[in-house]
Amino acid sequence: MTNTPPPAPAPPVVPPAERVRLAYQSRPNSDYIFVQPGLVIFLTIITFGIYGYFVFYQLFRRMRDHNQRRLDLLEGATEFAWGQATERGVAEELRPNFERVAAQLQVMRGMTTDFRDPAIWIVILIVAGGIGHVVGAYFLDGDLIKHDQASGAVEAELAVIFGRLGETVPAPDPGRVKGPHNYVGRIVATIFTCGIYLLWWQYNLMVDGNRSFEAQWPTEDAIAGAVYRLSGAASA
């Protein structure tokens, strides 16, 4: 007779307010900011492109980690707000807002399954050379836009929801979402400059990410603050 091992215990459920707090506090770990992009390009040049691999690693890593962290924060804030709305009897009134939030969160959740492992992408860049760099730049730019559109839509709905709950959360600026790069023009420029233009493209990717992250922080601060205050009031 064989002894059947006991089932593994279920992982603890993290309360939504705590999930928001953890995601908010981990921002320095995910939202990597290139402080001096010009210096980064200089280091790439003097190392004959070797430092550029580290740059692309960070570009892929920060986009992946930023999306996951923001997903955790916005999902937690949404779940928390739904609980508050249910307790106050306004859940049905706000249901259309929550449904629109759910659709955009699904977009962000789908991005977590995209093929964006930074270590594997470095191998691709080494093997594929300039072609790999162009494809990587295309994905990085597209991911940044897709993420900002989805997360901005969630923030706009949460601004309405938290406003109904008595907390002021500013709606995000729609103008913060950048337009896509001129991919055809940049590829042509890369070919005619024998790859030198990729340095400028790399610079743009660093700066665009910096600006996008920093533009998202004020609304994120307000959402985290609203959750903190409401959860404190609920436990008082």
DRENDO-139115 format. One line per field, with one value per residue: x negated, y negated, z of N, C-alpha, C, CB in turn. Coordinates in nm, 3 decimals. Atoms other than C-alpha are relative to their C-alpha. Glycine has a CB too. Layout:
<rs>
nxx <- c(X,...) .
nyy <- c(Y,...) .
nzz <- c(Z,...) .
caxx <- c(X,...) .
cayy <- c(Y,...) .
cazz <- c(Z,...) .
cxx <- c(X,...) .
cyy <- c(Y,...) .
czz <- c(Z,...) .
cbxx <- c(X,...) .
cbyy <- c(Y,...) .
cbzz <- c(Z,...) .
</rs>
This chain:
<rs>
nxx <- c(-0.086,0.083,-0.049,-0.022,0.041,-0.109,0.003,0.074,-0.090,-0.027,0.074,-0.083,-0.064,0.043,-0.111,0.024,0.071,0.140,0.056,0.030,0.115,0.121,0.032,0.041,0.132,0.101,0.023,0.143,0.059,-0.049,0.000,0.139,0.014,0.133,0.022,0.077,-0.002,0.112,0.118,-0.021,0.037,0.146,0.060,-0.025,0.094,0.140,0.014,-0.028,-0.133,-0.022,-0.086,-0.135,-0.076,-0.052,-0.108,-0.119,-0.046,-0.076,-0.121,-0.098,-0.031,-0.081,-0.134,-0.068,-0.026,-0.089,-0.136,-0.047,-0.023,-0.118,-0.115,-0.028,-0.053,-0.131,-0.093,-0.027,-0.082,-0.134,-0.066,-0.029,-0.108,-0.124,-0.045,-0.052,-0.125,-0.102,-0.039,-0.074,-0.121,0.010,0.070,-0.073,0.016,0.135,0.033,0.058,0.139,0.079,0.008,0.101,0.130,0.033,0.042,0.135,0.090,0.024,0.104,0.126,0.029,0.048,0.137,0.093,0.030,0.076,0.138,0.082,0.104,0.117,0.119,-0.013,0.010,0.142,0.053,-0.051,0.073,0.137,-0.004,-0.062,0.067,-0.081,-0.141,-0.055,-0.014,-0.115,-0.121,-0.013,-0.043,-0.141,-0.081,0.008,-0.082,-0.140,-0.041,-0.015,-0.126,-0.112,-0.014,-0.045,-0.140,-0.084,0.005,-0.062,-0.145,-0.037,0.012,-0.111,-0.119,0.019,-0.019,-0.144,-0.044,0.043,-0.072,-0.131,0.025,0.039,0.144,0.037,0.109,-0.002,0.003,0.128,0.002,0.000,0.114,0.125,0.025,0.078,-0.028,0.101,0.113,-0.010,0.083,0.057,0.104,0.113,0.070,0.074,0.113,0.095,0.070,0.086,0.110,0.072,-0.030,0.029,-0.126,-0.054,0.037,-0.101,-0.123,0.017,-0.016,-0.144,-0.067,0.028,-0.067,-0.145,-0.038,0.013,-0.110,-0.126,-0.008,-0.012,-0.133,-0.099,0.016,-0.094,-0.130,0.026,0.010,-0.133,-0.076,0.053,-0.042,-0.144,-0.018,0.052,-0.092,-0.126,0.022,0.016,-0.132,-0.080,0.048,-0.006) .
nyy <- c(0.119,0.121,0.118,0.114,0.123,0.098,0.104,0.121,0.107,0.105,0.122,0.099,0.102,0.134,0.096,0.097,0.120,-0.038,-0.019,0.134,0.052,-0.070,0.042,0.141,0.009,-0.064,0.081,0.020,-0.122,-0.031,0.115,0.042,0.126,0.029,0.136,0.074,-0.076,0.037,-0.071,-0.141,-0.014,0.015,-0.126,-0.100,0.026,-0.028,-0.145,-0.064,-0.058,-0.102,0.056,0.008,-0.119,0.025,0.098,-0.069,-0.086,0.084,0.047,-0.108,-0.035,0.101,0.002,-0.118,0.014,0.113,-0.044,-0.093,0.074,0.084,-0.091,-0.036,0.117,0.039,-0.108,0.012,0.119,-0.027,-0.094,0.074,0.094,-0.076,-0.032,0.122,0.035,-0.095,0.035,0.127,-0.015,0.069,-0.091,-0.011,0.130,0.009,-0.123,0.025,0.043,-0.117,-0.087,0.058,-0.025,-0.141,-0.022,0.053,-0.083,-0.121,0.035,0.002,-0.138,-0.068,0.040,-0.076,-0.127,0.026,-0.052,0.117,-0.033,0.081,-0.082,-0.064,0.103,0.032,-0.105,0.030,0.116,-0.042,-0.088,0.064,0.126,0.118,-0.036,-0.023,0.129,0.069,-0.067,0.029,0.140,0.003,-0.055,0.086,0.119,-0.042,-0.039,0.120,0.064,-0.088,0.003,0.131,0.015,-0.084,0.043,0.131,-0.020,-0.049,0.112,0.092,-0.057,0.000,0.137,0.016,-0.090,0.050,0.124,-0.038,-0.049,0.114,0.027,0.070,-0.059,0.070,-0.082,0.015,0.085,-0.085,0.034,-0.066,-0.116,0.040,-0.064,-0.100,0.044,-0.022,-0.119,-0.012,0.101,-0.033,-0.114,0.053,0.077,-0.096,-0.065,0.096,0.042,-0.124,-0.035,0.107,0.061,-0.078,0.067,0.102,-0.071,-0.047,0.119,0.028,-0.100,0.031,0.124,-0.022,-0.076,0.089,0.096,-0.071,-0.043,0.116,0.058,-0.087,-0.001,0.081,-0.068,-0.119,0.049,0.035,-0.124,-0.066,0.080,-0.020,-0.132,0.007,0.074,-0.074,-0.121,0.045,0.036,-0.122,-0.079,0.082) .
nzz <- c(0.000,0.009,-0.071,0.087,-0.069,-0.015,0.104,-0.034,-0.044,0.098,-0.029,-0.070,0.083,-0.040,0.009,0.108,-0.047,-0.020,0.134,0.050,-0.075,0.041,0.136,-0.004,-0.061,0.085,0.119,0.031,0.053,0.134,0.090,0.017,0.073,0.050,-0.048,0.101,0.124,0.086,-0.049,0.034,0.141,0.007,-0.048,0.104,0.110,-0.036,-0.024,0.129,-0.002,-0.104,-0.105,0.055,-0.035,-0.135,0.014,0.049,-0.109,-0.093,0.068,-0.002,-0.138,-0.067,0.057,-0.053,-0.142,-0.019,0.032,-0.103,-0.124,0.018,0.002,-0.139,-0.071,0.051,-0.035,-0.143,-0.023,0.052,-0.092,-0.123,0.027,0.014,-0.135,-0.059,0.068,-0.043,-0.137,0.000,0.079,0.129,0.092,0.126,0.067,0.055,0.072,0.133,-0.015,-0.035,0.117,0.090,-0.064,0.019,0.139,0.017,-0.081,0.078,0.096,-0.074,-0.041,0.119,0.027,-0.084,0.066,0.122,-0.002,-0.031,-0.097,0.038,0.024,0.132,0.102,0.019,0.088,0.134,0.051,0.033,0.116,0.116,0.031,0.022,0.019,-0.132,-0.067,0.059,-0.047,-0.142,-0.015,0.042,-0.107,-0.117,0.023,0.003,-0.134,-0.080,0.040,-0.036,-0.145,-0.046,0.039,-0.086,-0.140,-0.008,0.003,-0.133,-0.094,0.024,-0.061,-0.145,-0.046,-0.016,-0.107,-0.130,-0.024,-0.055,-0.136,-0.083,0.009,0.122,0.079,0.129,0.121,0.071,0.118,0.120,0.084,-0.043,0.085,0.117,0.127,0.039,0.081,0.145,0.011,0.135,0.013,-0.087,0.059,0.115,-0.054,-0.057,0.111,0.070,-0.088,-0.038,-0.138,-0.096,-0.045,-0.111,-0.124,-0.025,-0.032,-0.136,-0.085,-0.005,-0.082,-0.140,-0.038,0.006,-0.118,-0.116,-0.003,-0.021,-0.139,-0.087,0.021,-0.064,-0.146,-0.080,-0.015,-0.081,-0.138,-0.047,-0.019,-0.120,-0.114,-0.022,-0.060,-0.137,-0.086,-0.014,-0.080,-0.138,-0.051,-0.012,-0.115,-0.122) .
caxx <- c(0.000,-0.151,-0.123,0.029,-0.144,0.082,0.183,-0.031,0.119,0.282,0.078,0.196,0.439,0.299,0.566,0.614,0.499,0.181,0.129,0.147,-0.100,-0.351,-0.329,-0.361,-0.666,-0.840,-0.840,-1.215,-1.285,-1.082,-1.080,-1.445,-1.535,-1.832,-1.968,-2.212,-2.110,-2.378,-2.648,-2.498,-2.536,-2.894,-2.974,-2.816,-3.041,-3.368,-3.297,-3.230,-2.866,-2.917,-2.760,-2.461,-2.366,-2.334,-2.118,-1.881,-1.870,-1.754,-1.507,-1.337,-1.359,-1.213,-0.923,-0.837,-0.867,-0.693,-0.390,-0.369,-0.401,-0.142,0.091,0.060,0.124,0.420,0.579,0.543,0.689,0.981,1.059,1.037,1.263,1.520,1.533,1.580,1.848,2.033,2.029,2.167,2.435,2.301,2.151,2.427,2.404,2.032,2.050,1.995,1.677,1.553,1.631,1.425,1.143,1.157,1.122,0.809,0.657,0.696,0.482,0.211,0.241,0.194,-0.129,-0.278,-0.271,-0.448,-0.794,-0.999,-1.250,-1.548,-1.816,-1.680,-1.651,-2.018,-2.101,-1.878,-2.055,-2.397,-2.297,-2.083,-2.292,-2.134,-1.814,-1.761,-1.819,-1.561,-1.302,-1.374,-1.334,-1.004,-0.868,-0.990,-0.825,-0.501,-0.490,-0.536,-0.244,-0.017,-0.086,-0.033,0.294,0.433,0.310,0.418,0.770,0.778,0.659,0.927,1.200,1.051,1.051,1.430,1.474,1.266,1.431,1.766,1.609,1.509,1.142,0.991,0.779,0.679,0.753,0.436,0.339,0.439,0.150,-0.102,-0.061,-0.329,-0.288,-0.471,-0.812,-0.839,-0.959,-1.008,-1.202,-1.418,-1.496,-1.597,-1.814,-1.973,-2.059,-2.202,-2.415,-2.542,-2.378,-2.494,-2.138,-2.057,-2.241,-1.993,-1.704,-1.840,-1.860,-1.494,-1.388,-1.559,-1.413,-1.063,-1.050,-1.178,-0.913,-0.633,-0.710,-0.750,-0.421,-0.239,-0.369,-0.143,0.181,0.029,-0.059,0.298,0.448,0.218,0.299,0.673,0.650,0.442,0.688,0.999,0.847,0.748,1.099,1.247,1.029,1.078) .
cayy <- c(0.000,-0.330,-0.639,-0.926,-1.252,-1.526,-1.790,-2.099,-2.391,-2.658,-2.974,-3.254,-3.499,-3.851,-4.109,-4.363,-4.660,-4.474,-4.379,-4.746,-4.836,-4.570,-4.666,-5.034,-4.982,-4.769,-5.050,-5.122,-4.758,-4.750,-5.103,-5.130,-5.483,-5.552,-5.859,-5.961,-5.812,-6.008,-5.855,-5.511,-5.562,-5.680,-5.365,-5.156,-5.321,-5.289,-4.923,-4.851,-4.772,-4.531,-4.764,-4.793,-4.435,-4.532,-4.827,-4.605,-4.361,-4.642,-4.771,-4.432,-4.361,-4.691,-4.674,-4.322,-4.399,-4.735,-4.580,-4.301,-4.541,-4.780,-4.489,-4.380,-4.733,-4.807,-4.463,-4.506,-4.857,-4.737,-4.444,-4.673,-4.935,-4.669,-4.560,-4.918,-4.979,-4.664,-4.767,-5.112,-4.978,-5.146,-4.839,-4.808,-5.178,-5.142,-4.801,-4.944,-5.113,-4.792,-4.598,-4.840,-4.807,-4.428,-4.443,-4.657,-4.451,-4.150,-4.329,-4.388,-4.029,-3.906,-4.102,-3.896,-3.591,-3.763,-3.634,-3.900,-3.712,-3.953,-3.683,-3.500,-3.827,-3.897,-3.563,-3.657,-3.991,-3.825,-3.566,-3.785,-4.101,-4.413,-4.237,-4.124,-4.478,-4.617,-4.356,-4.410,-4.787,-4.734,-4.516,-4.748,-5.051,-4.866,-4.721,-5.063,-5.207,-4.907,-4.908,-5.281,-5.275,-4.988,-5.109,-5.466,-5.343,-5.155,-5.463,-5.678,-5.441,-5.409,-5.789,-5.781,-5.485,-5.627,-5.964,-5.795,-5.644,-5.990,-5.989,-6.226,-6.045,-6.255,-6.108,-6.043,-6.281,-6.115,-6.297,-6.092,-5.802,-5.841,-5.765,-5.473,-5.522,-5.551,-5.192,-5.195,-5.520,-5.401,-5.071,-5.256,-5.493,-5.196,-5.030,-5.345,-5.425,-5.065,-5.025,-5.351,-5.483,-5.201,-5.402,-5.687,-5.441,-5.292,-5.640,-5.701,-5.375,-5.473,-5.825,-5.716,-5.459,-5.709,-5.963,-5.708,-5.567,-5.910,-6.029,-5.731,-5.783,-6.074,-5.884,-5.571,-5.770,-5.894,-5.544,-5.395,-5.684,-5.638,-5.268,-5.340,-5.596,-5.389,-5.074,-5.270,-5.405,-5.059,-4.907,-5.196) .
cazz <- c(0.000,-0.105,0.101,-0.091,-0.008,0.123,-0.130,-0.144,0.044,-0.169,-0.206,0.023,-0.132,-0.128,-0.042,-0.324,-0.116,-0.026,-0.389,-0.482,-0.209,-0.313,-0.681,-0.600,-0.381,-0.643,-0.899,-0.859,-0.946,-1.267,-1.411,-1.509,-1.619,-1.843,-1.667,-1.940,-2.274,-2.456,-2.237,-2.300,-2.676,-2.625,-2.425,-2.700,-2.959,-2.766,-2.685,-3.054,-2.985,-2.695,-2.440,-2.671,-2.587,-2.222,-2.330,-2.528,-2.238,-2.009,-2.268,-2.293,-1.920,-1.812,-2.057,-1.946,-1.576,-1.604,-1.771,-1.513,-1.220,-1.361,-1.427,-1.064,-0.939,-1.167,-1.112,-0.738,-0.750,-0.962,-0.732,-0.430,-0.591,-0.682,-0.319,-0.208,-0.470,-0.365,0.001,-0.089,-0.320,-0.636,-0.804,-1.063,-1.142,-1.208,-1.377,-1.731,-1.609,-1.452,-1.769,-1.977,-1.725,-1.753,-2.131,-2.112,-1.831,-2.058,-2.317,-2.058,-1.936,-2.291,-2.317,-2.034,-2.263,-2.553,-2.647,-2.468,-2.253,-2.242,-2.223,-2.527,-2.716,-2.655,-2.815,-3.110,-3.146,-3.143,-3.401,-3.628,-3.607,-3.753,-3.854,-3.497,-3.371,-3.611,-3.516,-3.148,-3.183,-3.365,-3.085,-2.810,-2.967,-3.034,-2.682,-2.527,-2.724,-2.666,-2.293,-2.254,-2.447,-2.238,-1.900,-1.975,-2.057,-1.725,-1.536,-1.700,-1.586,-1.237,-1.212,-1.259,-1.024,-0.742,-0.789,-0.722,-0.410,-0.288,-0.389,-0.643,-0.902,-1.204,-1.543,-1.748,-2.024,-2.355,-2.520,-2.324,-2.567,-2.831,-3.197,-3.361,-3.512,-3.889,-3.923,-4.300,-4.290,-4.001,-4.173,-4.489,-4.285,-4.108,-4.440,-4.601,-4.293,-4.265,-3.926,-3.769,-3.753,-3.509,-3.245,-3.284,-3.280,-2.961,-2.811,-2.901,-2.737,-2.414,-2.407,-2.512,-2.233,-1.978,-2.073,-2.083,-1.739,-1.580,-1.735,-1.581,-1.228,-1.115,-1.186,-1.036,-0.722,-0.697,-0.739,-0.476,-0.242,-0.292,-0.214,0.094,0.230,0.158,0.304,0.615,0.650,0.601,0.875,1.119) .
cxx <- c(-0.089,0.065,0.013,-0.041,0.115,-0.010,-0.076,0.097,0.017,-0.079,0.090,0.056,-0.040,0.118,-0.030,-0.075,-0.148,-0.068,-0.037,-0.125,-0.131,-0.043,-0.052,-0.143,-0.110,-0.031,-0.148,-0.066,0.040,-0.021,-0.140,-0.005,-0.145,-0.028,-0.071,-0.005,-0.115,-0.128,0.010,-0.040,-0.151,-0.069,0.020,-0.100,-0.141,-0.022,0.033,0.132,0.028,0.093,0.145,0.084,0.059,0.118,0.128,0.054,0.087,0.129,0.109,0.042,0.094,0.142,0.081,0.040,0.095,0.144,0.055,0.031,0.126,0.127,0.039,0.066,0.142,0.105,0.038,0.090,0.143,0.077,0.039,0.119,0.134,0.056,0.061,0.135,0.113,0.051,0.088,0.125,-0.004,-0.067,0.071,-0.009,-0.133,-0.039,-0.056,-0.145,-0.091,-0.015,-0.102,-0.140,-0.044,-0.051,-0.144,-0.102,-0.033,-0.107,-0.137,-0.040,-0.054,-0.144,-0.100,-0.038,-0.076,-0.145,-0.096,-0.108,-0.129,-0.125,0.006,-0.012,-0.144,-0.065,0.045,-0.077,-0.142,-0.001,0.046,-0.062,0.098,0.147,0.068,0.021,0.122,0.130,0.024,0.049,0.147,0.091,0.002,0.087,0.148,0.052,0.025,0.133,0.120,0.025,0.059,0.146,0.091,0.000,0.062,0.152,0.049,-0.002,0.115,0.129,-0.011,0.016,0.148,0.049,-0.038,0.064,0.138,-0.014,-0.051,-0.147,-0.031,-0.123,0.003,-0.002,-0.132,0.014,-0.002,-0.119,-0.129,-0.033,-0.069,0.047,-0.109,-0.113,0.029,-0.092,-0.066,-0.114,-0.123,-0.078,-0.083,-0.123,-0.107,-0.083,-0.100,-0.115,-0.079,0.016,-0.022,0.129,0.062,-0.034,0.103,0.133,-0.004,0.018,0.148,0.074,-0.023,0.080,0.152,0.049,-0.008,0.121,0.134,0.017,0.026,0.136,0.108,-0.003,0.100,0.136,-0.015,-0.010,0.138,0.084,-0.046,0.041,0.147,0.027,-0.046,0.099,0.131,-0.017,-0.020,0.133,0.085,-0.040,0.010,0.124) .
cyy <- c(-0.124,-0.114,-0.117,-0.128,-0.098,-0.106,-0.124,-0.109,-0.106,-0.125,-0.103,-0.104,-0.138,-0.095,-0.108,-0.124,0.028,0.022,-0.134,-0.055,0.064,-0.042,-0.143,-0.014,0.061,-0.081,-0.023,0.123,0.028,-0.115,-0.059,-0.125,-0.017,-0.148,-0.086,0.080,-0.033,0.071,0.148,0.025,-0.012,0.129,0.112,-0.015,0.044,0.147,0.079,0.078,0.098,-0.053,-0.011,0.122,-0.012,-0.097,0.069,0.097,-0.079,-0.050,0.108,0.034,-0.102,-0.006,0.118,-0.019,-0.115,0.040,0.092,-0.074,-0.086,0.084,0.039,-0.116,-0.033,0.108,-0.009,-0.118,0.022,0.093,-0.071,-0.095,0.071,0.038,-0.121,-0.038,0.091,-0.035,-0.125,0.004,-0.072,0.088,0.007,-0.129,-0.009,0.122,-0.027,-0.046,0.118,0.096,-0.053,0.018,0.144,0.029,-0.047,0.077,0.129,-0.024,0.003,0.141,0.080,-0.034,0.077,0.133,-0.021,0.048,-0.117,0.030,-0.072,0.081,0.066,-0.104,-0.043,0.103,-0.026,-0.115,0.038,0.082,-0.074,-0.133,-0.115,0.029,0.022,-0.130,-0.076,0.061,-0.029,-0.141,-0.015,0.050,-0.091,-0.125,0.036,0.038,-0.122,-0.069,0.082,-0.003,-0.132,-0.025,0.078,-0.050,-0.138,0.009,0.051,-0.115,-0.099,0.051,0.002,-0.140,-0.027,0.083,-0.054,-0.134,0.026,0.051,-0.110,-0.033,-0.065,0.065,-0.067,0.097,-0.022,-0.090,0.090,-0.026,0.067,0.120,-0.046,0.070,0.101,-0.064,0.025,0.118,0.011,-0.099,0.033,0.120,-0.045,-0.077,0.092,0.066,-0.096,-0.050,0.120,0.031,-0.110,-0.062,0.077,-0.063,-0.107,0.064,0.052,-0.114,-0.034,0.098,-0.026,-0.121,0.018,0.077,-0.083,-0.092,0.067,0.040,-0.120,-0.067,0.083,-0.011,-0.086,0.067,0.124,-0.039,-0.026,0.125,0.071,-0.076,0.018,0.134,0.000,-0.069,0.076,0.126,-0.036,-0.035,0.124,0.080,-0.077,0.035) .
czz <- c(0.000,0.075,-0.097,0.072,0.009,-0.110,0.047,0.043,-0.108,0.034,0.068,-0.098,0.052,-0.013,-0.105,0.043,0.020,-0.134,-0.063,0.067,-0.046,-0.141,-0.004,0.054,-0.086,-0.126,-0.029,-0.061,-0.145,-0.099,-0.014,-0.087,-0.044,0.029,-0.104,-0.130,-0.094,0.039,-0.034,-0.146,-0.017,0.044,-0.103,-0.113,0.037,0.034,-0.126,0.001,0.111,0.109,-0.046,0.032,0.141,-0.006,-0.046,0.105,0.097,-0.062,0.003,0.143,0.062,-0.057,0.050,0.145,0.030,-0.027,0.107,0.130,-0.010,-0.006,0.141,0.073,-0.046,0.026,0.148,0.031,-0.048,0.092,0.129,-0.021,-0.016,0.137,0.069,-0.062,0.041,0.140,0.002,-0.087,-0.134,-0.104,-0.135,-0.081,-0.073,-0.084,-0.140,0.005,0.032,-0.118,-0.101,0.057,-0.026,-0.141,-0.021,0.084,-0.073,-0.105,0.068,0.042,-0.119,-0.032,0.084,-0.062,-0.131,0.017,0.020,0.104,-0.037,-0.031,-0.137,-0.111,-0.023,-0.091,-0.144,-0.062,-0.043,-0.129,-0.126,-0.037,-0.019,-0.017,0.135,0.076,-0.052,0.049,0.148,0.025,-0.036,0.112,0.123,-0.016,0.002,0.138,0.087,-0.030,0.045,0.150,0.046,-0.037,0.094,0.144,0.017,0.000,0.136,0.101,-0.016,0.064,0.153,0.058,0.026,0.120,0.137,0.032,0.060,0.143,0.092,-0.002,-0.135,-0.063,-0.137,-0.117,-0.072,-0.121,-0.124,-0.091,0.040,-0.088,-0.128,-0.127,-0.035,-0.079,-0.149,-0.033,-0.138,-0.017,0.083,-0.055,-0.119,0.047,0.057,-0.111,-0.064,0.088,0.050,0.149,0.101,0.055,0.117,0.135,0.037,0.037,0.143,0.099,0.015,0.089,0.149,0.047,0.001,0.122,0.126,0.013,0.028,0.146,0.092,-0.015,0.069,0.152,0.076,0.021,0.086,0.147,0.058,0.026,0.126,0.126,0.032,0.066,0.145,0.094,0.022,0.083,0.146,0.062,0.026,0.124,0.131,0.083) .
cbxx <- c(0.097,-0.023,-0.095,0.147,-0.119,-0.005,0.142,-0.087,-0.053,0.151,-0.060,-0.081,0.154,-0.122,0.026,0.130,0.063,-0.010,0.101,0.119,0.019,0.023,0.122,0.097,0.002,0.047,0.069,-0.075,0.040,0.146,0.098,-0.084,0.045,-0.013,-0.081,-0.144,0.129,-0.023,-0.015,0.148,0.072,-0.047,0.062,0.144,0.001,-0.042,0.092,-0.116,0.024,-0.135,-0.052,-0.007,-0.089,-0.111,-0.040,-0.032,-0.119,-0.085,-0.032,-0.057,-0.128,-0.066,-0.008,-0.088,-0.131,-0.041,0.003,-0.105,-0.121,-0.014,-0.032,-0.130,-0.091,-0.008,-0.062,-0.129,-0.061,-0.009,-0.092,-0.124,-0.032,-0.023,-0.117,-0.100,-0.019,-0.055,-0.125,-0.090,0.115,-0.078,-0.011,0.146,0.013,-0.099,0.123,0.082,-0.013,0.063,0.137,0.029,0.008,0.121,0.094,-0.004,0.062,0.129,0.027,0.010,0.126,0.087,-0.016,0.062,0.128,0.003,-0.033,0.089,-0.022,-0.031,-0.014,0.135,0.084,-0.075,0.047,0.150,-0.005,-0.061,0.091,0.146,-0.082,-0.049,0.013,-0.090,-0.127,-0.007,-0.010,-0.132,-0.087,0.020,-0.052,-0.144,-0.038,0.018,-0.106,-0.118,0.004,-0.028,-0.135,-0.088,0.021,-0.048,-0.146,-0.046,0.038,-0.097,-0.133,0.021,0.023,-0.137,-0.056,0.075,-0.059,-0.153,0.014,0.066,-0.099,0.040,-0.081,-0.027,0.014,-0.118,0.120,-0.056,-0.123,0.128,-0.020,0.011,0.133,-0.147,0.014,0.064,-0.130,-0.041,0.084,0.108,0.053,0.049,0.100,0.090,0.048,0.073,0.100,0.083,0.055,-0.149,-0.081,-0.086,0.099,-0.052,-0.139,0.017,0.023,-0.138,-0.077,0.058,-0.050,-0.150,-0.038,0.038,-0.088,-0.128,0.008,0.007,-0.129,-0.111,0.030,-0.023,-0.137,0.020,0.058,-0.128,-0.085,0.070,-0.015,-0.154,-0.029,0.076,-0.078,-0.135,0.029,0.056,-0.121,-0.093,0.072,-0.016,-0.144,0.002) .
cbyy <- c(-0.001,-0.038,-0.037,-0.007,-0.065,-0.067,-0.039,-0.048,-0.065,-0.032,-0.059,-0.069,0.017,-0.049,-0.066,-0.041,-0.052,0.127,0.075,-0.096,0.023,0.151,0.013,-0.083,0.068,0.140,-0.133,-0.040,0.118,0.035,-0.107,0.113,-0.121,0.031,0.002,-0.031,-0.023,-0.149,-0.018,0.040,-0.105,-0.118,0.041,-0.013,-0.149,-0.087,0.045,0.095,0.066,0.044,-0.139,-0.018,0.126,-0.056,-0.111,0.075,0.063,-0.118,-0.040,0.125,0.012,-0.137,0.002,0.124,-0.021,-0.116,0.069,0.109,-0.088,-0.085,0.126,0.042,-0.121,-0.029,0.138,-0.012,-0.122,0.061,0.120,-0.080,-0.080,0.127,0.053,-0.114,0.007,0.143,-0.022,-0.113,-0.049,-0.132,0.141,0.035,-0.114,-0.018,0.088,-0.104,-0.107,0.073,0.014,-0.150,-0.027,0.087,-0.071,-0.148,0.031,0.048,-0.140,-0.090,0.067,-0.034,-0.148,0.024,0.077,-0.151,0.077,-0.113,0.154,-0.098,0.106,0.073,-0.119,-0.006,0.141,-0.033,-0.111,0.082,0.119,-0.020,0.015,-0.072,0.127,0.091,-0.084,0.005,0.153,0.021,-0.092,0.085,0.138,-0.041,-0.065,0.116,0.090,-0.097,-0.019,0.143,0.024,-0.110,0.047,0.145,-0.001,-0.087,0.100,0.113,-0.072,-0.021,0.142,0.057,-0.100,0.043,0.140,-0.013,-0.079,0.108,0.114,0.025,0.131,-0.149,0.157,-0.096,-0.034,0.136,-0.095,-0.021,-0.146,0.043,0.075,0.029,-0.103,0.112,0.074,-0.130,0.124,-0.024,-0.135,0.029,0.109,-0.091,-0.098,0.107,0.049,-0.118,-0.079,-0.012,0.114,-0.109,-0.007,0.143,-0.063,-0.090,0.117,0.065,-0.121,0.003,0.140,-0.027,-0.114,0.076,0.122,-0.084,-0.075,0.123,0.072,-0.100,-0.010,0.143,-0.045,-0.135,0.037,0.071,-0.129,-0.090,0.093,0.011,-0.146,-0.010,0.106,-0.075,-0.137,0.037,0.079,-0.119,-0.094,0.088,0.041,-0.151) .
cbzz <- c(0.123,-0.146,0.118,-0.045,-0.073,0.141,-0.042,-0.119,0.129,-0.007,-0.129,0.111,0.000,-0.086,0.138,-0.061,0.130,0.086,-0.090,0.023,0.149,0.005,-0.090,0.087,0.135,-0.040,0.016,0.125,0.086,0.006,0.049,-0.063,0.089,-0.154,0.128,0.051,-0.071,0.004,0.151,0.022,-0.086,0.088,0.135,-0.055,-0.037,0.119,0.116,-0.038,-0.126,0.061,0.043,-0.147,-0.009,0.093,-0.098,-0.130,0.074,0.046,-0.145,-0.069,0.082,-0.011,-0.153,-0.014,0.074,-0.092,-0.136,0.026,0.034,-0.127,-0.083,0.072,-0.023,-0.149,-0.032,0.077,-0.071,-0.139,0.031,0.046,-0.127,-0.085,0.082,-0.018,-0.151,-0.002,0.086,-0.047,0.077,0.015,0.061,0.026,0.100,0.111,-0.009,-0.074,0.110,0.119,-0.065,-0.025,0.152,0.029,-0.097,0.036,0.137,-0.065,-0.062,0.122,0.058,-0.118,0.024,0.137,-0.025,-0.035,-0.133,0.049,0.007,0.109,0.110,-0.010,0.037,0.136,0.048,0.005,0.106,0.116,0.027,0.025,-0.125,-0.119,-0.088,0.079,-0.020,-0.154,-0.024,0.069,-0.088,-0.128,0.039,0.026,-0.134,-0.094,0.064,-0.025,-0.153,-0.046,0.067,-0.058,-0.145,-0.004,0.049,-0.114,-0.111,0.046,-0.021,-0.152,-0.052,0.036,-0.102,-0.129,-0.020,0.004,-0.129,-0.087,-0.003,0.138,0.018,0.028,-0.012,-0.009,-0.094,-0.042,0.002,-0.079,0.002,0.146,-0.034,0.023,-0.110,-0.084,0.043,-0.083,0.028,-0.107,0.041,0.143,-0.043,-0.087,0.108,0.082,-0.105,-0.047,0.119,-0.034,0.039,-0.066,-0.115,-0.006,-0.011,-0.123,-0.098,0.017,-0.060,-0.141,-0.037,0.020,-0.097,-0.128,0.014,-0.011,-0.133,-0.090,0.041,-0.031,-0.150,-0.041,0.033,-0.065,-0.137,-0.046,0.006,-0.101,-0.122,-0.007,-0.025,-0.133,-0.080,0.003,-0.060,-0.138,-0.053,0.007,-0.097,-0.125,-0.022,-0.035) .
</rs>
